């Protein structure tokens, strides 16, 4: 299934293929979490939103029109899920604390978030130049396999392989 495009996988998800959903999750969950962490310092909430995004993708796969990459479609779902989650969150979790403690928690959260971003940037920097370029285009810029292949003048299969290797290397580095 790794050779299927995201759109083909999503079509299979719409047909009830759980394995295809798992492959999509493997391809997209990590970068979705990284992008959501830029908007929300609560790691638990980010994990919930990522999971909820794929539940929603499972339920709404048939609504995907194909006018954008699947990654962009998933990102749209994730953004809306995060907005919903933070909008309906009880305010007492933060406002019940004394102001100085709430401020300290915010500063600590920002320090942790900065450290995570630094660790990720360092890990990406340790990738080979070929993997680093593909990782940047696929994970950061969210370019499609076809677009990256054209841009780098390499076969689509090579893009997929390098992206897979980059993800695996980043997972090992960030454990």
C-alpha positions in Angstrom: 0.0 0.0 0.0 3.0 2.3 0.4 3.1 2.8 -3.4 -0.4 4.3 -3.4 -0.9 8.0 -3.5 -2.6 9.8 -0.7 -5.6 10.4 -2.8 -5.8 6.7 -3.7 -5.5 5.8 0.0 -8.2 8.3 0.9 -10.5 6.7 -1.7 -9.9 3.3 -0.1 -10.5 4.9 3.4 -13.9 6.0 2.0 -14.6 2.4 1.1 -13.9 1.3 4.7 -10.3 0.2 4.3 -8.8 0.5 7.8 -5.3 -0.4 6.6 -5.4 2.5 4.2 -6.3 4.8 7.1 -3.3 3.5 9.0 -1.0 4.2 6.1 -2.4 7.8 5.9 -1.9 8.1 9.6 1.7 7.0 9.3 2.4 9.5 6.5 0.7 12.5 8.1 0.3 12.3 11.8 3.8 13.4 12.8 3.8 16.6 10.7 0.2 17.4 11.7 1.3 17.2 15.4 4.3 19.4 14.8 2.2 22.1 13.1 -0.5 21.9 15.7 2.1 22.3 18.4 3.0 25.6 16.9 -0.6 26.7 17.7 -1.1 24.9 21.0 1.4 24.1 23.8 -0.8 21.4 25.3 0.7 18.1 24.0 -2.2 16.1 25.2 -4.7 18.2 23.4 -2.5 18.1 20.2 -2.6 14.3 20.4 -6.4 14.3 20.8 -6.8 16.6 17.9 -4.5 14.5 15.6 -6.6 11.4 16.5 -9.8 13.3 16.0 -8.6 14.5 12.6 -8.2 10.9 11.4 -11.5 9.9 12.9 -13.1 12.7 10.9 -11.1 11.7 7.8 -12.5 8.2 8.2 -16.0 9.5 8.4 -15.7 12.2 5.7 -13.3 10.6 3.2 -16.1 10.5 0.6 -16.3 14.4 0.7 -12.7 14.8 -0.5 -13.0 16.5 -4.0 -9.3 16.2 -5.0 -8.8 19.8 -5.8 -5.9 20.0 -3.2 -3.4 17.6 -1.8 -4.7 15.2 0.9 -2.3 16.7 3.3 -3.8 20.1 2.9 -7.3 18.6 3.4 -6.2 16.9 6.6 -4.6 20.1 7.8 -7.9 21.9 7.3 -9.6 19.3 9.4 -6.9 19.5 12.1 -7.2 23.3 12.3 -10.9 23.2 12.7 -10.7 20.4 15.2 -8.2 22.4 17.3 -10.3 25.5 17.1 -13.4 23.5 18.3 -11.4 21.9 21.1 -10.0 25.1 22.4 -13.3 26.9 22.0 -15.1 24.4 24.1 -12.4 24.0 26.7 -13.3 24.9 30.3 -11.7 28.2 31.1 -11.3 27.3 34.8 -8.3 25.3 33.9 -6.2 28.4 33.6 -8.1 31.2 35.3 -8.4 29.4 38.6 -4.6 29.6 39.1 -3.1 32.7 40.6 -2.0 35.1 37.8 1.8 34.6 38.5 1.4 30.8 38.3 -0.6 31.0 35.1 2.1 33.2 33.6 4.8 30.9 34.7 3.0 27.9 33.1 2.7 29.9 29.9 6.5 30.7 29.9 7.3 27.1 30.7 5.1 25.8 27.9 6.8 28.2 25.5 10.3 27.1 26.6 9.3 23.4 26.1 7.8 24.2 22.7 11.0 26.1 21.7 13.1 23.1 22.9 11.0 20.7 20.8 11.3 22.9 17.7 15.1 23.2 18.3 15.4 19.4 18.7 13.4 18.9 15.5 15.5 21.5 13.6 18.7 19.8 14.8 17.4 16.4 13.8 16.5 17.6 10.4 19.9 19.2 10.1 21.6 15.9 10.7 19.8 14.3 7.8 21.8 13.8 4.6 21.3 16.6 2.1 19.1 14.4 -0.1 16.8 13.4 2.7 16.8 16.9 4.2 15.6 18.5 1.0 12.8 16.0 0.5 11.8 16.2 4.2 11.6 19.9 4.0 9.4 19.9 0.8 7.2 17.0 2.0 6.9 17.6 5.7 7.3 21.4 6.1 6.0 22.8 2.8 3.5 19.9 2.4 4.3 19.5 -1.3 2.8 16.4 -3.1 5.1 13.6 -4.2 4.5 14.5 -7.8 5.4 18.2 -7.2 8.6 17.3 -5.3 9.6 14.8 -8.0 9.2 17.5 -10.7 11.0 20.1 -8.6 14.0 17.9 -7.8 13.9 16.1 -11.1 13.8 12.6 -9.5 11.2 9.8 -9.8 8.2 9.8 -7.6 9.2 6.5 -6.1 12.5 8.1 -5.0 10.6 10.9 -3.3 8.5 8.4 -1.4 11.5 6.4 -0.4 13.5 9.4 0.8 10.5 10.8 2.7 9.9 7.5 4.4 13.6 7.3 5.3 13.6 10.9 6.6 10.5 10.2 8.7 12.1 7.1 10.2 15.4 8.9 10.9 13.5 11.8 12.6 11.5 9.4 14.7 14.7 7.7 15.9 16.4 11.0 16.6 13.5 12.4 18.5 12.8 9.4 20.8 
